[in-house]
Amino acid sequence: MFEFWASSYRKYTAGDTNRGLQRMENAGDYRSGSFDGLHHPSDDDDDDMVDIAGATLDFSSTDDDPPLNSAGYEASSRAGGMNGNGPSKLVDPLDDPLPGLGTYEDFNTIDWVREKSKDRDRHREITNKSRQSTVALLHSVSDAFSGWLLMLLVGLMSGALAGGIDIAAHWLTDMKDGVCLVGFWFNHEHCCWTSNETTFQERDSCPQWQSWGELITGTSEGAFAYIVSYLMYIFWALLFSFLAVILVRAFAPYACGSGIPEIKTILSGFIIRGYLGKWTLIIKTITLVLAVSSGLSLGKEGPLVHVACCCANILCHLFTKYRKNEAKRREVLSAAAAVGVSVAFGAPIGGVLFSLEEVSYYFPLKTLWRSFFAALVAAFTLRSINPFGNSRLVLFYVEFHAPWHLMELVPFILLGIFGGIWGALFIRANIAWCRRRKTTRLGHYPVTEVLVVAGLTAVVAYPNSYTRMSGAELISELFNDCSLLDSSQLCGYKQPPNTSDSSVGNSLADRAAGEGLYTALWQLALALVFKMMVTVITFGMKVPSGLFIPSMAVGAIAGRLLGVAMEQLAFYNHDSFLFKGWCSAGADCITPGLYAMVGAAACLGGVTRMTVSLVVIMFELTGGLEYIVPLMAATMTSKWVADALGREGIYEAHIRLNGYPFLEPKEEFQHSSLAVDVMRPRRSDPALAVLTQEGMTVGEVEALVESTRYSGFPVVVSQESQRLVGFVLRRDLLISIDNARKVIEGVVSASQVAFTEHTPPHAADAPPPLRLRSIVDLSPFTVTDHTPMDITVDIFRKLGLRQCLVTHNGRLLGIITKKDILKHMAHMANRDPDSILFN
């Protein structure tokens, strides 16, 4: 378990003396003989609000997802230790399953070892029973098939939601510009499909679609019509952004942001109840459409990962195997992350690699297969819906026909350098802005902030056609390879003399830039500056906001500018040594759209530090095998440059900013500390709070629990010997004592508590003793006091530990929690150790 600290939890900060044990904050008080405080915080507590990832959390509200396995756990099912074997079952008053036993409190981490051991025991029991009867055999088959069925449902549900989000976002985005007269539910493209009056030069113009200025003033020309359209654009942008932030603030605070930093933390074992609940799913789906349609510089790709994980978490409740086991549920969530990228980009293979490379903490081979299957189902579902009307999975699917030359690797690497520099600078600027939001009054007015940014974005974006269009349409425009029928300004080249239009169009030769192209380049340069600045303050606001599309847009603009420059350089200097031999006059040598694609990959890689999955995603977007090498060169260069300027990607930076207890697997522990240097208690701290296996009464145990806020207690032979027996969780201890008082006659505060197999001797007139050995983990992980911390950190990462006990010659010395490690690493990196908020 982790230590959960929040600055607004003022009533728990005083009296924090013994930090050796892990701590767990609860809104309610633990009272003697009562377990009610665990789940029923007081309604009048003014300190029950904590800011997490920009969302205001209300602990006084009940979550729509009950605690894991609230139906009950066997008191004897406590498992743990290196060998995964739990303590032997005892015949004691706690033989019956107790509701809540073995479950976890909010903002705590799971015990991976216990969960995996519990699943092995369950599977072993089902296998043994399957040999006894046909019904048990069928149950065994259904249990084995349930994982694949769950993946099928996750893929279908996520694909359907993604298709609906795409259709609704496209419709509302076009609504800012005008309305379809034959049916307001048609977007611009669908409205003009049936029109016979469209031309190739003005394919977006048809009588059925009218702009707001034309509809209100009766004409599409003139300053008045332009001003009306301008004002209507701003009005719709403000309305959509206002609805998005109000819905998030009122119904689902967790629906804001990208969601990927929190998903990474949850997959590492941390519990944030409600983050993947049904209300979060509903509100995030609705507000994602509104936020994207408002014109803010954000994308829907990152939030779609959150949406897919919400679908998976909700569907897990249909299957006992996943409902009652947090580790198994996280395997499903890893597959759901792959599904989210699959439906976001139409890249199922890239989605699987994204989950493996960027998100997942524990990714066994079985999860790889199921992720592949779920991503396949989701992509098939999205393709069946056909949200873009072009029989493609993505809006900006393009194909390039001209091959690239080895000399072009130089500008491709330059794009990689640009992407790395911009990625590192963006991360620093965005984190500084988000920190300012959290520490100043700016964070107290989220609605005002969203409206101001949305209004500013709309005012500045409308005059420039490249900032007015949505991010996906902009990328599609920049990726496009000019052909004969293109009327885009980016294809505004001069026609060569003495050459027919047809032959020029069919040859696709490099041509001199015309006036239209120069105008487009100036607009793109302004759009680049605007996108780079506004994305910094947009990402992290209290609306769903993805970073993939804005990052790709910045890189695509820079790449297109460089591509056109290279094209013109080759056109006017085809006899120079740089181009001689591979770019002759009249040939199509340079493809500016390819440069845009490489730039998009470079900037996205610089921000997220993705490599393999990013190249595969971009390859699946274009369908061109021969462009993998330019993508790999630019992506690898951007990662090297960005890592040289800052080791963290944007998601890791936000995890650290929000104080999530996440041990980054990619970060190496480079210090020569020992376990005794990190463990608690320190020399100046009070002695370690422990339980003895015999000799303590129920009242003494309850007094110890009430006087501390630790998540668990070591059990020792005696206070004098300090020989370690095991470890018992605070939650299990409270539930067991509370249940014993209710069901066992005679259990009072004077009753002896024993964590041994045998019944301790007691007087005839004494109250009956209470045996609680069944809730003790008899094989807790231990290290010696001279164990190097780099080995200890590896044990925590690879086994998902919550705590590790430190011993010397078998005697208990102290305890190391994940928070202790994170604090120590922060201290060694000259960061504030108290920035780790959670336990």
WODA-V185178 format. One record per residue. N is the residue number from 1. NEAR is the number of other ideal C-beta (glycine too) atoms within 8 Angstrom. D_FIRST is the distance of its C-alpha to the first C-alpha in Angstrom with 2 decimals. Layout:
N_NEAR_D_FIRST + N_NEAR_D_FIRST
This chain:
1_14_0.00 + 2_15_3.71 + 3_14_6.80 + 4_12_9.09 + 5_14_12.61 + 6_9_15.84 + 7_5_19.26 + 8_8_20.68 + 9_11_18.42 + 10_8_21.00 + 11_6_20.93 + 12_8_17.51 + 13_7_18.26 + 14_6_21.00 + 15_3_20.29 + 16_7_17.19 + 17_6_18.29 + 18_13_15.84 + 19_11_13.08 + 20_10_12.44 + 21_16_9.66 + 22_16_6.32 + 23_12_7.62 + 24_16_7.83 + 25_12_11.22 + 26_10_13.52 + 27_9_17.04 + 28_11_18.59 + 29_5_19.15 + 30_10_18.23 + 31_8_21.69 + 32_8_23.19 + 33_7_23.88 + 34_8_22.50 + 35_9_19.56 + 36_8_21.08 + 37_12_19.06 + 38_12_15.93 + 39_7_17.82 + 40_7_20.84 + 41_11_20.51 + 42_8_23.83 + 43_5_26.19 + 44_4_27.63 + 45_9_24.56 + 46_4_25.60 + 47_8_22.23 + 48_10_20.52 + 49_9_21.15 + 50_10_18.89 + 51_11_20.20 + 52_8_18.12 + 53_10_20.03 + 54_14_23.20 + 55_13_22.50 + 56_8_22.56 + 57_10_19.93 + 58_8_21.13 + 59_10_18.64 + 60_9_21.73 + 61_5_22.66 + 62_3_21.64 + 63_9_20.43 + 64_7_22.71 + 65_10_20.07 + 66_5_19.10 + 67_9_15.70 + 68_11_15.50 + 69_11_17.97 + 70_9_18.99 + 71_6_22.11 + 72_10_20.60 + 73_11_18.97 + 74_7_20.73 + 75_15_19.52 + 76_11_20.40 + 77_10_18.48 + 78_14_15.43 + 79_13_15.54 + 80_14_14.05 + 81_13_15.43 + 82_5_17.53 + 83_5_20.22 + 84_10_18.20 + 85_7_20.15 + 86_14_18.73 + 87_12_20.44 + 88_3_23.92 + 89_6_24.64 + 90_9_26.28 + 91_4_28.84 + 92_9_27.52 + 93_8_27.51 + 94_13_24.26 + 95_8_25.79 + 96_5_25.87 + 97_9_22.99 + 98_12_21.12 + 99_8_20.15 + 100_13_16.44 + 101_14_15.55 + 102_10_12.80 + 103_11_11.87 + 104_12_8.96 + 105_10_9.39 + 106_9_10.37 + 107_12_8.61 + 108_15_5.08 + 109_14_4.58 + 110_12_6.67 + 111_9_7.65 + 112_12_10.70 + 113_14_12.61 + 114_13_12.67 + 115_13_13.62 + 116_10_16.28 + 117_13_17.54 + 118_12_17.90 + 119_12_19.85 + 120_9_22.03 + 121_11_22.87 + 122_10_23.80 + 123_9_25.92 + 124_8_27.57 + 125_8_28.52 + 126_12_30.02 + 127_9_31.93 + 128_8_33.38 + 129_11_34.48 + 130_10_36.06 + 131_7_38.73 + 132_6_39.81 + 133_6_40.95 + 134_5_41.69 + 135_6_39.39 + 136_12_36.43 + 137_10_37.54 + 138_8_37.63 + 139_11_34.15 + 140_12_32.98 + 141_8_34.81 + 142_8_33.39 + 143_10_29.83 + 144_7_30.53 + 145_8_32.22 + 146_11_29.64 + 147_11_27.64 + 148_9_30.85 + 149_9_31.87 + 150_15_28.63 + 151_15_29.22 + 152_11_32.76 + 153_10_31.77 + 154_19_29.24 + 155_17_32.00 + 156_11_34.63 + 157_10_32.70 + 158_19_31.44 + 159_18_34.92 + 160_10_36.64 + 161_11_34.50 + 162_15_34.97 + 163_14_38.69 + 164_11_38.92 + 165_14_37.08 + 166_11_39.45 + 167_10_42.53 + 168_10_41.62 + 169_14_40.65 + 170_12_43.92 + 171_11_45.92 + 172_13_44.50 + 173_12_44.79 + 174_11_48.46 + 175_10_48.95 + 176_11_48.60 + 177_9_51.81 + 178_13_53.90 + 179_9_54.39 + 180_14_56.02 + 181_8_59.17 + 182_6_59.33 + 183_6_55.80 + 184_5_53.19 + 185_5_50.45 + 186_10_51.67 + 187_10_50.26 + 188_12_52.73 + 189_10_52.92 + 190_9_53.28 + 191_15_55.82 + 192_14_58.12 + 193_6_57.86 + 194_5_60.88 + 195_10_62.93 + 196_4_66.09 + 197_6_66.51 + 198_10_63.75 + 199_7_64.72 + 200_6_63.00 + 201_5_63.46 + 202_8_62.04 + 203_9_59.88 + 204_8_57.58 + 205_8_60.52 + 206_10_61.93 + 207_7_63.70 + 208_10_61.09 + 209_13_58.42 + 210_10_59.12 + 211_11_57.27 + 212_13_56.71 + 213_15_59.44 + 214_12_61.88 + 215_9_61.06 + 216_9_61.56 + 217_10_64.39 + 218_4_66.14 + 219_8_66.10 + 220_7_63.62 + 221_4_65.55 + 222_7_65.88 + 223_5_63.82 + 224_8_63.37 + 225_15_61.84 + 226_9_59.48 + 227_9_58.40 + 228_12_57.82 + 229_13_55.67 + 230_9_53.81 + 231_8_53.10 + 232_12_52.09 + 233_15_49.64 + 234_12_48.04 + 235_8_48.09 + 236_13_46.28 + 237_16_43.69 + 238_13_42.95 + 239_8_42.97 + 240_14_40.53 + 241_17_38.08 + 242_12_38.41 + 243_10_37.71 + 244_15_34.66 + 245_16_33.01 + 246_9_34.06 + 247_14_32.65 + 248_17_29.28 + 249_10_29.20 + 250_5_30.43 + 251_8_28.75 + 252_11_25.75 + 253_11_24.28 + 254_13_21.90 + 255_13_25.09 + 256_13_25.91 + 257_11_25.64 + 258_14_25.39 + 259_13_22.03 + 260_12_21.56 + 261_15_19.03 + 262_14_16.81 + 263_14_17.62 + 264_14_16.62 + 265_13_13.17 + 266_15_12.85 + 267_14_14.31 + 268_11_11.79 + 269_13_9.24 + 270_14_8.31 + 271_13_9.77 + 272_12_12.72 + 273_9_14.88 + 274_11_18.52 + 275_9_18.39 + 276_13_19.94 + 277_15_21.86 + 278_9_25.60 + 279_10_26.47 + 280_15_24.82 + 281_13_26.82 + 282_10_30.05 + 283_13_29.93 + 284_16_28.83 + 285_12_31.66 + 286_9_34.21 + 287_16_33.24 + 288_15_32.92 + 289_12_36.59 + 290_15_37.56 + 291_15_35.78 + 292_13_37.33 + 293_14_40.68 + 294_14_40.74 + 295_13_41.45 + 296_15_38.43 + 297_9_37.57 + 298_17_34.66 + 299_13_34.26 + 300_14_32.88 + 301_12_31.56 + 302_15_28.00 + 303_14_27.54 + 304_17_28.96 + 305_18_25.88 + 306_17_23.86 + 307_17_26.57 + 308_16_26.48 + 309_16_22.71 + 310_14_23.30 + 311_14_26.10 + 312_17_24.06 + 313_15_21.25 + 314_11_24.02 + 315_12_25.99 + 316_12_23.11 + 317_9_23.57 + 318_7_27.01 + 319_11_25.83 + 320_5_24.07 + 321_12_22.71 + 322_13_20.71 + 323_12_20.13 + 324_8_18.34 + 325_14_16.26 + 326_11_13.70 + 327_12_14.34 + 328_11_18.06 + 329_13_17.85 + 330_13_16.53 + 331_13_19.57 + 332_17_21.72 + 333_15_20.24 + 334_16_21.08 + 335_17_24.57 + 336_17_24.77 + 337_18_24.24 + 338_17_27.25 + 339_19_29.13 + 340_16_28.62 + 341_19_30.26 + 342_19_32.85 + 343_16_34.11 + 344_14_33.79 + 345_14_36.03 + 346_15_37.64 + 347_14_36.15 + 348_14_34.47 + 349_10_34.33 + 350_16_33.07 + 351_20_30.33 + 352_14_29.11 + 353_11_29.22 + 354_15_27.47 + 355_16_24.47 + 356_11_24.53 + 357_10_25.17 + 358_11_23.44 + 359_12_20.70 + 360_10_19.21 + 361_10_16.39 + 362_12_17.42 + 363_9_21.12 + 364_7_22.93 + 365_5_26.69 + 366_8_26.70 + 367_13_24.80 + 368_11_27.45 + 369_8_30.24 + 370_14_28.81 + 371_17_28.10 + 372_12_31.71 + 373_12_32.99 + 374_17_31.12 + 375_18_32.27 + 376_11_35.75 + 377_14_35.84 + 378_19_34.62 + 379_14_37.23 + 380_10_39.91 + 381_15_39.12 + 382_15_39.32 + 383_10_42.52 + 384_7_43.99 + 385_11_43.40 + 386_9_44.93 + 387_11_43.69 + 388_9_45.64 + 389_6_48.87 + 390_7_49.46 + 391_4_48.26 + 392_8_45.46 + 393_9_41.70 + 394_10_41.55 + 395_10_43.74 + 396_9_44.59 + 397_12_45.59 + 398_12_48.29 + 399_8_50.32 + 400_11_51.99 + 401_5_55.16 + 402_11_56.16 + 403_4_54.70 + 404_9_53.15 + 405_8_54.72 + 406_4_53.34 + 407_8_54.45 + 408_11_52.10 + 409_10_49.07 + 410_7_49.79 + 411_11_49.25 + 412_13_46.28 + 413_11_44.66 + 414_9_45.66 + 415_17_43.78 + 416_17_40.72 + 417_11_41.10 + 418_13_41.46 + 419_21_38.36 + 420_20_36.28 + 421_12_37.65 + 422_14_37.24 + 423_18_33.68 + 424_13_32.61 + 425_9_34.61 + 426_15_33.30 + 427_14_29.64 + 428_9_30.48 + 429_9_32.59 + 430_14_30.23 + 431_11_27.22 + 432_8_29.61 + 433_11_30.82 + 434_12_27.42 + 435_9_26.38 + 436_9_29.69 + 437_12_28.99 + 438_10_25.72 + 439_6_27.27 + 440_7_30.74 + 441_5_32.51 + 442_8_32.72 + 443_11_29.33 + 444_5_30.71 + 445_8_33.33 + 446_12_31.83 + 447_11_34.80 + 448_7_37.31 + 449_12_35.62 + 450_15_35.68 + 451_12_39.28 + 452_8_40.44 + 453_14_38.98 + 454_16_40.31 + 455_11_43.70 + 456_9_43.93 + 457_14_43.02 + 458_14_45.64 + 459_8_48.33 + 460_11_47.99 + 461_11_47.35 + 462_11_50.28 + 463_5_53.21 + 464_12_51.79 + 465_7_51.84 + 466_12_49.11 + 467_13_46.63 + 468_10_47.84 + 469_8_46.96 + 470_9_43.44 + 471_12_41.27 + 472_10_41.75 + 473_9_45.52 + 474_15_45.69 + 475_15_44.03 + 476_11_46.37 + 477_11_49.31 + 478_15_48.32 + 479_14_47.72 + 480_11_51.09 + 481_14_53.90 + 482_11_57.19 + 483_8_59.86 + 484_8_63.28 + 485_6_62.15 + 486_9_59.44 + 487_8_60.31 + 488_10_57.28 + 489_10_58.03 + 490_13_56.03 + 491_11_58.84 + 492_13_61.61 + 493_10_63.47 + 494_7_67.19 + 495_8_69.32 + 496_9_71.34 + 497_4_75.12 + 498_3_77.38 + 499_8_74.52 + 500_5_74.07 + 501_8_70.91 + 502_7_70.41 + 503_8_70.65 + 504_13_68.31 + 505_10_65.75 + 506_7_66.01 + 507_8_65.84 + 508_10_62.80 + 509_9_64.14 + 510_11_62.70 + 511_10_64.54 + 512_9_65.01 + 513_11_62.77 + 514_9_64.47 + 515_6_64.22 + 516_9_61.67 + 517_14_59.34 + 518_10_59.65 + 519_10_58.81 + 520_13_55.75 + 521_11_54.62 + 522_8_54.90 + 523_12_52.93 + 524_12_50.25 + 525_9_50.06 + 526_10_49.57 + 527_13_47.01 + 528_12_45.07 + 529_8_44.91 + 530_12_43.99 + 531_14_41.18 + 532_11_39.68 + 533_8_39.68 + 534_13_38.73 + 535_16_35.77 + 536_11_34.08 + 537_9_34.09 + 538_14_33.60 + 539_12_30.33 + 540_11_27.50 + 541_15_29.59 + 542_13_28.67 + 543_15_30.22 + 544_18_29.19 + 545_17_30.06 + 546_14_30.08 + 547_15_31.05 + 548_12_32.71 + 549_14_36.09 + 550_16_36.59 + 551_17_35.74 + 552_14_38.07 + 553_14_40.72 + 554_14_40.78 + 555_19_41.12 + 556_16_43.67 + 557_17_45.83 + 558_13_45.82 + 559_18_46.56 + 560_16_49.39 + 561_12_50.96 + 562_13_50.89 + 563_16_52.16 + 564_12_55.12 + 565_8_55.86 + 566_13_55.90 + 567_12_58.06 + 568_10_60.59 + 569_8_60.59 + 570_13_61.43 + 571_10_64.04 + 572_7_65.95 + 573_9_65.50 + 574_12_65.66 + 575_5_68.19 + 576_7_66.00 + 577_4_64.49 + 578_6_61.01 + 579_13_62.08 + 580_9_65.25 + 581_4_65.15 + 582_7_62.37 + 583_12_63.02 + 584_5_66.65 + 585_4_68.32 + 586_6_67.82 + 587_8_64.74 + 588_9_61.29 + 589_12_59.33 + 590_13_56.35 + 591_11_54.02 + 592_15_52.39 + 593_15_50.04 + 594_14_48.59 + 595_17_47.87 + 596_17_46.09 + 597_17_43.88 + 598_15_43.11 + 599_19_42.42 + 600_18_40.03 + 601_18_38.05 + 602_19_38.14 + 603_18_36.82 + 604_15_34.04 + 605_20_33.08 + 606_19_33.20 + 607_15_30.82 + 608_14_28.26 + 609_11_29.00 + 610_13_29.55 + 611_11_32.20 + 612_8_32.87 + 613_15_31.68 + 614_15_33.58 + 615_13_36.79 + 616_12_36.62 + 617_14_36.00 + 618_12_38.99 + 619_14_41.04 + 620_13_40.42 + 621_14_41.46 + 622_13_44.79 + 623_7_45.59 + 624_8_47.22 + 625_5_46.47 + 626_7_48.63 + 627_14_46.47 + 628_9_43.36 + 629_8_44.48 + 630_13_44.89 + 631_15_41.48 + 632_9_39.87 + 633_12_41.76 + 634_18_40.81 + 635_16_37.13 + 636_10_36.72 + 637_14_38.67 + 638_18_36.63 + 639_13_33.36 + 640_9_34.94 + 641_15_36.33 + 642_18_33.20 + 643_10_31.03 + 644_6_33.69 + 645_9_33.34 + 646_8_29.53 + 647_4_26.84 + 648_8_24.68 + 649_11_25.61 + 650_13_25.57 + 651_12_22.33 + 652_11_20.42 + 653_12_22.18 + 654_13_21.09 + 655_13_17.41 + 656_10_17.84 + 657_10_20.04 + 658_10_17.60 + 659_10_14.76 + 660_12_12.41 + 661_15_9.60 + 662_10_11.72 + 663_12_12.95 + 664_7_16.54 + 665_6_18.03 + 666_3_21.46 + 667_8_20.86 + 668_4_21.94 + 669_9_20.83 + 670_4_24.30 + 671_7_23.98 + 672_4_24.96 + 673_9_22.25 + 674_11_21.23 + 675_15_18.06 + 676_10_19.76 + 677_8_20.14 + 678_12_16.47 + 679_14_14.96 + 680_14_14.78 + 681_12_16.93 + 682_5_19.72 + 683_4_23.31 + 684_3_23.76 + 685_10_20.71 + 686_5_21.12 + 687_5_20.51 + 688_13_17.24 + 689_9_16.69 + 690_11_17.11 + 691_13_18.65 + 692_11_21.85 + 693_11_22.78 + 694_10_26.00 + 695_5_27.67 + 696_9_25.31 + 697_10_26.36 + 698_14_24.62 + 699_9_25.51 + 700_9_24.03 + 701_13_20.69 + 702_12_20.72 + 703_9_21.85 + 704_11_19.03 + 705_11_16.46 + 706_9_18.57 + 707_5_19.04 + 708_9_15.42 + 709_7_12.42 + 710_12_9.82 + 711_14_7.07 + 712_12_8.93 + 713_13_12.18 + 714_15_14.02 + 715_14_17.28 + 716_15_20.35 + 717_8_24.02 + 718_11_25.21 + 719_7_24.76 + 720_4_27.60 + 721_8_26.68 + 722_11_22.87 + 723_10_23.01 + 724_14_19.68 + 725_11_19.70 + 726_13_16.18 + 727_13_12.81 + 728_15_12.42 + 729_10_9.79 + 730_12_11.06 + 731_13_11.58 + 732_13_13.56 + 733_14_15.43 + 734_12_16.59 + 735_13_17.67 + 736_14_19.56 + 737_14_21.35 + 738_11_22.23 + 739_10_23.64 + 740_12_25.51 + 741_8_27.22 + 742_6_28.44 + 743_5_29.69 + 744_10_30.71 + 745_3_33.73 + 746_7_33.80 + 747_11_30.13 + 748_7_30.20 + 749_8_28.52 + 750_8_30.71 + 751_13_29.61 + 752_13_28.27 + 753_13_24.76 + 754_14_24.74 + 755_14_22.14 + 756_9_25.11 + 757_4_27.23 + 758_5_30.37 + 759_6_31.27 + 760_9_31.62 + 761_3_35.18 + 762_7_35.86 + 763_4_39.07 + 764_3_40.90 + 765_3_40.71 + 766_8_36.97 + 767_8_34.47 + 768_9_32.90 + 769_11_29.80 + 770_14_26.46 + 771_12_24.99 + 772_15_21.26 + 773_12_21.08 + 774_14_20.25 + 775_13_16.67 + 776_14_16.02 + 777_15_14.54 + 778_9_17.60 + 779_11_16.70 + 780_14_13.46 + 781_13_13.55 + 782_9_15.53 + 783_14_17.49 + 784_9_20.44 + 785_12_20.82 + 786_6_23.19 + 787_11_21.12 + 788_9_21.60 + 789_15_18.65 + 790_10_19.87 + 791_9_19.39 + 792_15_15.89 + 793_11_15.00 + 794_9_16.77 + 795_12_14.84 + 796_13_11.46 + 797_9_13.38 + 798_6_15.41 + 799_9_13.19 + 800_15_10.01 + 801_11_7.98 + 802_14_4.41 + 803_16_6.70 + 804_13_10.46 + 805_15_13.03 + 806_17_16.22 + 807_13_19.54 + 808_8_23.21 + 809_4_25.81 + 810_6_23.50 + 811_10_22.70 + 812_13_19.24 + 813_10_19.12 + 814_12_15.61 + 815_14_12.05 + 816_15_10.67 + 817_15_7.26 + 818_15_7.36 + 819_13_8.58 + 820_12_11.08 + 821_15_12.35 + 822_11_12.78 + 823_11_14.51 + 824_13_16.62 + 825_10_17.65 + 826_12_18.57 + 827_9_20.51 + 828_8_22.34 + 829_6_23.25 + 830_4_24.67 + 831_7_22.34 + 832_5_20.87 + 833_9_17.58 + 834_6_16.90 + 835_9_17.07 + 836_13_13.31 + 837_9_12.87 + 838_13_9.40 + 839_16_6.14
